[in-house]
Amino acid sequence: MTGIRMVPASPPSAAAQPGGGYLVRYRRDGYAVVRGVFGPNDIAQLKRAFERARAAALKLGRSWRHGNLCYRVVDDPAAGRIATMVQWPAYHDETLARYRTDPRVLALVEPLIGRDLKQIINQCHWKPPDAVAVDYNFHQDVRFRRPRAAFRNLETSYIQTAIAVDAHRRRNGAVRLVPGSHLKGEIALLGEGAVMGKGRGEGQLALAGLDPASIADMDMDPGDVALWGPFLVHGSGSNRGEDDRRVYLNSYVRAADCDRGEWAFRAGQPVALGAPQLVHYEELYTRPGPHYLESAPPPD
């Protein structure tokens, strides 16, 4: 999608946002959940956008890429063929493009990383009921920031945001995390092995010197926004509930500390997507055209 530039009114100050004490929680625990940032109308729009993206993925039939846009489609042993993720859907969906640069999101991240921001994650995630191929082992996002030289001062320059499109509870695969684990920095053991799949749960935490008894659930309601940093240890399980569990991920990095990514805000003003810029897909300029993938891509 090109040519769309949203220039909203100045966002409210972070202190005026619901849950204004989130900055203290973020710095202390490595994450925070801010309640009620988006209302029912926002969530209705996001749900429709998610359904458009899922329909496009399933129509393709298997994992597929066109530049940075990438659909992850898998054959789940319990749920059949499902879409689990789409990377950079905002290039082609105006609603998702609008929410990636929403002033309410800027108001939350600006006190932490400023007003000149690039974006390195733009993803829709689904966890359909009963699907088993949607587990995320405990990990730190720092493992995906490659090449490392392109991402500087990660502990103070990078924030992941997650807009809850559905309610998130342990039963339906909500994020589980270890509060305060960001203070340990990068944990080498959690940078090994696959992120998606089973078999690296609480036992892996103990081997990494973390107490499994300290795990907390990131419970969210639709419209809540979670924020966490690159060193927070987190994962999530399967959806054992009856409803979908959808989340819209957008991560931002201080532009001066990142050599990659798409601009999101310049001096606090939203920047529209144009021609795709290098983020994580290393063959963007040598193999940009649409093509099916041999296997489902890993998260990034």
Helices and strands as residue ranges (DSSP letters): G 14-16, H 22-29, E 31-34, H 40-60, E 64-66, E 69-76, E 80-87, G 89-91, H 94-100, H 103-113, E 117-127, E 136-139, G 141-144, G 148-150, H 154-157, E 158-164, G 170-172, E 175-177, G 181-184, G 188-191, H 202-207, G 212-214, E 216-217, E 225-228, E 234-236, E 245-254, G 255-257, E 262-266, E 269-270, E 291-292
